[in-house]
Amino acid sequence: MAEVTLGDFLEIFKEDQEGVLTYNTLRNYDVALARLPELLDTPMVQMEYADVLRSVRSLEMEASSINLTIQKLKALFAYAADVYHLFPVSPIARLPYMKERRDRRVKALTASELEDLLAKMEKNEFTMFYVMCCVAGYAGLRFGEICGLTSSDVDIPNLTIHVNKQWGLVDKGTYEFKTPKSNNGFRDVP
């Protein structure tokens, strides 16, 4: 393992984590590390904090994208240290995240903005999108949750929507029902 490169170790990690982490999470590792091609062919035991810091600082993108890259790098190095004992402690454990300069608050539509949007949509022939926007606007469901609704989830007599699954990517080019990410995702919404 002394000569294993970051790119090689990524493949080892993904193989170890298949069935543990979701397809999308594993794909995020590929996306994040593809941003740092200069590190992929370097043996991990030869990488120093300064090398990784320099590469990360050279990225020209939003802080949230850089932070995702840092998070994935830290997870890989921690895994390499803890499971494969490539080094006693991850050399990038203290790699700092970028400060985000933008306002992270989510801005929901006001009641009048939602009504205007729905009125414009209702006039067109996009009934499915109109219904989806109604469910999103009035019940607060996410896109994957709306796509995952089945007739048994819509309780008309009690005016309730049962959220117990979502529709999403589970493998390359394969979409199907999957459970919500956390226990809070299971809920009944009026």
N, C-alpha and C positions, 0 to 999 in steps of 0.2 A: 504493500500500500504506500510505500515511501515515494513512489513515482506517479501515483494516481493524480490526474489533473482535475481541476474543478469541473470541467465538462464530463469527465469520466465518472466522477463522484456523484454528479447530478443524476446520472443514469442509475447508479447503484442505489441512491436514495429513493428514486422513483420506483424502482423495482421492490425495494424493502417496504415502501409505503402504499403500494397498490392494494386496494381493498381497505386501507385504513383512512387515507385521505381521498377526497372526491376527485373526479376527473378534472374539474375546473381548477381546484387547488393545485394539483400537480401541473396542470398546463400553465398556471401562473408562475411556477418556478422556471419553466422554459422561457416564457416571455421576459421575466425579470432578468435572467442571466444572459439572454441574447443581447441585452443592452451593453454588456461588458465583454465583447469578444476578445479583448486583449488579455483577459484573465482566464478564459476557458481552457487554454492550452498550457497553463502554468500548473506545475505540481503544487498541491495545496500546502504541503509542508514547507515549501519555499516561499510562500506568500507571506508578506509582512503587512502589518496594519497600515503602514504608509502607502503601500502599493494599492490596497483596496480603497483607502480614503481618496487617493489621487484619481483613481478610475471613477469612483462615485461622484466626486466633485466635478468631473469633466462632463457629466451628463447635462444636456440642455433640454430639460423638460420640467413639467410641473413637479412641485415638491411631493405631492401625493404619489406620483409614479416613482420618483427617486426613493421615497420611503418604503414603497413596496419592494423595490429592488434590495434595499438595505435589510428589510425584514427577512426576505428569502435567503440572502447571503448569511445572515446571522443564524438562521435556523439550520442551514447546511453545515456551517462550521461547528455549531454546537453539537449537531448529530455526529459529525466526524470525530469530535473530541470525546463525546460521551459513549458512543457505541463502537466506533472503530479505533479509538485511542490514537488518532493521528498526531495529536499534541495534547499536553496535559490540560490546557484550557484554551478555548477558542481565542485566537489572536485578535479577532475583531469584535469581541463581546462588548466593548465600549464604543464601538463605532457610532457616532452621533447621527440622529435623524435630522432631516432638514426642517427648519421652522416654516410652517405654512403661513403665507402672508394674506391669504384670502379669507373672507368671512365664510365659515363652514356651516352657518345656519341654513337649514332647508327652508325655502320660501314656498309655502303652500298657496294655492289660488284662493283668493277671497271668494265669498259666496257669489258676488256679482260677476267676477271673472269666470267662475265655473259655469254659471248660468249662460253667459255670453258664448263661451266655448261650446257648450252643449246645444245651444240654439243654432249656432252656425253648422254644427255637425248634423243636426237633425234634418236640416234642409237638403243635405246631400244623400247619396245612396250608400253610405258607409254604415249601415245598421250595426254590424258587429263591433266596429270601433266606437260607435256612439254608446253602445251598451257597456263596453269595456271601460270607457271614460266615466260613465255613470257609476259603475262599481268602484273604480279607483277614487273618484271624487267624493262619493257619499259614504263608502264603507272603508276607504283607506287601504285597500288591498294592493299589493305589488303586482307587476305584470305577470311574473311566473305563477303567482297564486291565482290570478284571474284565469290564466290559461289552464290551470290545473283543476278548475271547478268542474264538477259533474252534477247531474240533476239531483243526486242524493245529497249534495252539499248545500243546496238551496232549499231552505225550510220556509216555504211561503206562508203556511198557517201561523208560524211564530215570528215571521219577518226576521229571520236570522240566516246568516251564511256561516257554515262550518268550514273553517280553514284547517285542513289536515294533510295537505299535500301541495306540491307545486309541480309545474311542468318545466323541465330544463334539460340541459346538456349533461349526459352521463358518460359519453364516450365520443370519440371523434365522429362527428356527423350523426350521432344518435341522441335523440331526445326521447324522454319518457317521464312518467310520474316518479317523483322522489319525495322523500320526507322533508319537512322544513329544516332549516339549518340548526335551530335550537328548539327547546321545549316551549319557548315563548311564541314560536311560530304557530303552534297548535292553539286555535282560539275560536270562539263564537263571536261573530260581529253582527250587531243589529243593522 
